[in-house]
Amino acid sequence: MPPRQQFTPGPVLLIGPPGVGKGTQAKALMAVWGVPQISTGDLFRQHRREHTELGLMADKLMEQGQLVPDDLVTKMVSTRLSEPDCLRGYILDGFPRTLAQVRWLDRYLAETRSRYPVVVISIQVDRDDLLRRITGRRICPHGHIYNMYTQPPAVEGECDVDGLPLMQRNDDTEEVFESRMKVFEEETDPVISHYRRFGRFGSVDGTQDVDTVTKDIRAKLEWLRTQETAKTGVHRLSDLMSGIKKAQ
């Protein structure tokens, strides 16, 4: 599929459990359409690097496999979405995760008179495959990444590039994975149900190679934007909030 920079994606939410590849796909779509990726993970890391209060709180919660509470997220997100590069759209990665965040985002889009509603693409991968992706991940101090199951180093525990010892992140354990999966399923199932009910939801097979997944996401999104439920049009707060109430 050739580049289609002239296509205006509007707000797009990539959704899926930990390790599914949302960040990778967000960056690919950002390059195709010339819109930014809005990743709560990236925003959290920025705050953590700057040692802000939010960054310190997010760091502790993420290490425990917990999601950051809504009240620590929405102000940061709204500030980012108000920047000029978001006018044609943006790729949301990691937000909204909960129905409460959906309410906030729909209110924000209505109050800022967005011409496009959120469209959701779910990247689906088998649970066992995800577990191997997470628990098999090893990283060297210079950032080279391996997977003990699918892309192991030539010498176990040693980076092929610089010979440095490989490390497993504290949150790449089975215990943290199971905790995250439990939270993901409990909080995001209502989000998926909401967007599916209103015809703004599609899914793709995330077990394929990266380029094929990107192609499938583009095709699904471009098709959804032709549907009456996801086409352009300034959205009224009353309509958006009514739709949320019906979905509860």
N, C-alpha and C positions, 0 to 999 in steps of 0.2 A: 504494500500500500504506500503510495508516494506521500511526501509531506503535504499537509493541508493547513499551512499557517493561517490561511484566510478563514478557516472554520473557527467560529467563536464558541468555545466549550461551555462558558458560564461556570458556575460553581459545581465542582465534581468531587464527590466523596469516594475515596477508595477504602474499602472495608475488608477486614479479614483478621484472623487471629495472629498472635506473635509469630514471627518468622516466615510469614507467607510471601513476603517480597513487596509490600506496599511501597516502601521507600524507593526501591529500584524502579518500579513502574512509574511512580510519580515523577522521578527525574527524567525518564524517557518521554513521558507525555509533555512535560515542561519544555523539552527541547523541540518536540514536534509542533506544538501550538504557540510557543512563545509566551506562556503564562507561568506564574510562579507556583512553586510547591509550598504549601503552608503546612508544615509538619510540626505538631506539638512537641514531638521528640526533639527536633532541631531547636525549637524555641526554648525548651527546657534546658538543653545542653548549653545554649548561649547564656541563660541565667545562671547555670551552675558554674560556668567558666568565670562569670563576673561576680560569683559568690553573693548574689542577691538573696533576700529572704526566701523568695519563691524558689530560687534554684536549690537552696539547701533543703527545703521541705520536699521538693520534687525528687531530689537525689535519694533521700531516705526512703520515700515511698516506692520508687522504682526498684531499688535494691531489694525491697521486700516483695516485689511482684504485685504491688497495688497500683490502682489508677489514681491519678491526681484529682482531687475534688474539683467540682465545677467552679466554685467560687475563686479558685486560684488560676483558672484557665481563661475564662471568658474575656476579661479585660485585656489580657495579653493578645488574644486572638483578634478581638475587635480592632485594636490598634494596628495590627498587621494588615487586616482586610481593608482598612481605610486608605492604604497607600495606593498611589496611582497605577502601579503595575498590576493591580487586581481588577482593573476596570473590565477587561474582556473575559475574565474568569480566573480560576485558580484551582489547583489540585489539592484537596484537603486530605491529609494523611494523619489519622489518629484523632480526628475531631469532626463531627460529634460522635461520641461513643454511646451516649445514653439518651433516653427520651427527654430528659430535662435539658440536655444540650441541644437537642433538636428544636425544642421550644425557643430556646434563646437564639439559635441561628435563624429560624424562620422570622422571629421578631426583628432581628437585625436586618435581614434582607428586605422585609417590608418597610421598616423605618428608613432605610437608605434607598428605597425604591429600586431595588435590583430588578433588572429586566429578565432574569432567568431564575427558575427554582433550582434547588439542589437535585442533581441526578447521582444515583449511587451505583457503583460497580463493586460487586463482591468477588474477591479472588479466593477460590476454594482449593484447598489442599487437604489430603488425608491426614488425620491426627497423628498417626505413627510417623509419617514422613516429616511432619512439623517437629516432632520430638527429636528425630535424628538431626534435623537441621540445627536445632537449638543446642542440644547437649553435645553434638559433635564439633561445634565451632571452637576453633583455637586461633589465637591472635598473637603475633609477635610484637615487641615493643615499638617497632617502626610501622605497625599497622597492616602488615601482610596477613591475610585471612585464609585459613584452611578449614576443612571439615574432615574429621577422622573417618567418616563413612563414605563420603563422596569425592573428596579432594584432599587426601592425606599427604603430608610431606614425605619426601624420600626417606628421611631418617625420623623415626618417631620422636615427637617432642621437640624438634629442631626446625627452624625456619630454613627453607631451601635457599633463600636469597642472601641472608646475612648470618646464618648460623646461630642466631639468638634463640633462647628457649621460648617455646610457645606456652601461652597461658590461657586458662579458661576464665571468662568473666564470672563474677560472683552470681550474676543473675542468669547464667546459662546452665543451670542445673535442672534436673527433672522436677524437683520440689517446687522451684519457682515457676517452671513451665506449667505445672498442673494448677498452681494457684492462679496464674494469669489466665489460663483457659477457663477456669471456673468463673472468674470475674467477667471475662469477655462474653461467655455464653449467657450469663444471667443478665448483664446490662445491655448487650447489643441486640439480642433477639427481638426486643420490642422496637428497636430502631429499624431493623431490617423489615419487620412486619409492617411498620408505618409506611416506609417508602415503597414497598411492594404493593400495598393496598392502593396507593395513589398513582401507580403506573410509572414510577420514576426509579425503577430498580432493575438491574441486570446482573448476571454472574458469568464468570469465565473460569476455565480450568487452569489453575495455577501450577500444575505439575509439568506443563510444557516448558520448552526453552523460553528464555526471557523475551526474545524478539517475537515469538509467536504469541505469547501472552499479551505483549504490547499491541500487536496487530488486532487481536480479538477485543481488547478493551476499546480501541479506537472505533472499530466497526460497531460494537454494541452501543457506545456512547453516541456516535453520529446517528444511528438509527433511533435511539431514544429521543434525541432532540427534534426528530420529525413528528413525534407523537403529540397530540393535543395536551396531554398532561405535563409535558416537559418543554414545550415551545416557549419562545420569548413572550414577554408581556409583563408590565409592571404589576407586582403582586401586592394585593391589599392585605393588611394585617388581619382583618376580620376573616378573610378566606383561609389564610394560613393557619390561624389559631383554631378555626372551626374544624379544619381537617385533622389537626392534632387531637382535638377532643374526641372526634369520631373514631380515631384509631386506638384510643385507650381502652 
